[in-house]
Amino acid sequence: MKISTTLSYAGGFKEAAREVAEMEKAGLDLVWVAEAYGFDSPSLMGYLAALTETVEIGSAILPIYTRTPTLIAMTAAGIDALSDGRFHLGLGASGPQVIEGFHGVAYTNPLGRTREIIEICRDVWKREAPLVHAGKNYTLPLPPEQGTGLGKALKIIAHPVRSSIPVWVASLGEKNVAMTAEVADGWIPILFIPERARDVWGDPLAAGTAKRDPALGELMITAGGLLAIGEGEEIVKLRELQRPMVALYVGGMGAKGKNFYNELACRYGFEAAAAEIQDLYLAGKKREAEAAVPDEFLELTTLCGPRSYVEERVAAFREAGVTHLQVHPLAAPGETAASLIEAVKAMV
């Protein structure tokens, strides 16, 4: 099992990047860089590539609607070159609120688009022939009746460092998870509960794996949560920092009937709590929504407590098939994020 983390740059990106360099020395294997509707992640990942030497760098995620498939492939190849082959391409559909609201692009056919984008990216990186693709969502070159008729099949001019870059997909719905298990190198779930993963994800993962090309190898999975190691209630209470995020996702990331995270909480067995959180959050009662998040949900999605307890949580994630333990270090006085990475690295 490898150790990964997500770059948190609320306190300033350059400072966060320097912290990643320290975590790299402590054994961090992979750092994910989000985009959402903040700074673009490729700029930040290029900076990280220059500042680090061994840690792998991944996008978690690049939204599939905000760039053409070939630009995604070019961006991945560029960061892979800057990092000497350390890049992981994490893709995801995001949601209609962001895609249609912030980008003005119709949120249509996310599964089909994701599948085609992966196909196109791999063709671009292989550089075996000029790019030609005929799909439901993308046709390359563009047909004459849809443009000037001057489109030409081309190959990427640059030579990618690798002809195959790991592609991860952030997916939640059963069909999307099945597609991920079939065609992607890795899967990025969110709010992952290892003890209940088999019940929630077992069938779609099995369905996708049955169609998987053996050449892809086994599906990688990154999941975890807040990490704090120590004795006493103060350490345990650190998992409370997860409460606002859970309330935001389960309650506010989407409208009623169109919230993927709320549906996930229901599938985990928290139907009543999920409904209450959403009602409160959408009514503008964010504090009340946070209070409605069950303590059990927080405990199952974090790694906060004495060393022996954290070791048990690590074992649970490993048992659930997680290959990259995703941790968000919460350093107590006298500790650093790097020292926590070193401690959990020893556990795995």
Steps between C-alpha positions, in 0.01 A plus 500: 500500500629843402435833674331790323364838603310787346671837471328752726596851403250706699794657684690574179610273222874554521506418870289189436735394223800532732316281750454237228876504444549423870239223489678358197813455713288322762373246249195654332435310178236709321351848534165584340417853383136606478350759267125535565439870426819634657841534334562275200685189615752460212675825598529380858614153399773643278628698798498187713687308233782754514512501879501123558700201384329171580139556610245422232261780404138448407201707396199432721327598295509656155133547406427331169279781367745788533761389246505313172617138523818579310582794728458269799744258335746780419481637854562156648794439268643842585488452878630147458799640311565773759487244780706233321213255486331567834156613384162334562197628307192513722179573311147565618169638381463754784132600519244705308514792744867560423509390136187683386520784753869588491602370158178533301529150355212253486542214748419210268600132474780502762566125475533496123717810498733359763545174312574678171741746662700212647513334157611821330765579762654157467506529121669840525770373739574190290564720198461201270296678232325830431210537742168375366201440724135437417281501808164620623652801677818574306590460134857578395561653252176697508268397212473755215131560568587615854781737410706632211589156365870581541560290812802273473598192700815586695744347748628684804822674396680438828605149599340408834734367766265202542265346248268405787420737787288369791140616466279519808128576506304660783167318487206431732205366301484125444529521121787748526684283752455197274639698207793611718581141595485403135719764333690712756827434679367636828184600686451811717197452726403758763366456855620140484391270783719188474277279715201565272683529168430144390125538554485834317759453226550123471260434212600790269870437564455132417300580186767736372787272594343216300543712184842639593800456272754294700776722359374782723588307813292520817296813568673745735283666766577811704294565814543599863433811707623738767807367682591576862700270729506534878330437830209685655172653397671794333634272226168324454321834477714594201272287286241775564688701238347262247148605599469819286628319191254212540214746552603696190517195276204305635286810549605761247684346206200486272126545507247262653497184294825605327757463775734206439652524849164498671410187305829344613427570867164330453664195345729480803193474721465861618175582319332694781811702581563573131149637456525716812843635404378594154180667623694708751781592264273605215299708749815695580547336840857386449592469867195287569583288195852443634360397838275246327798308356513173699808447717518147361534636146790720607676213676465263207644751250804617704815371671519692829600346832772302679763329288343155550161635389645666189676174416160329512353761266794458261440125503131554422582711195754244383244221543257700285748500211644850543842522333570867582406602853377858466584700814452861605753552781387701803818576693483545877743734678853372451401307188506580130311364204824332397537322835144366470574376148809325634296337778224368274758394243646270765153353560451399137 
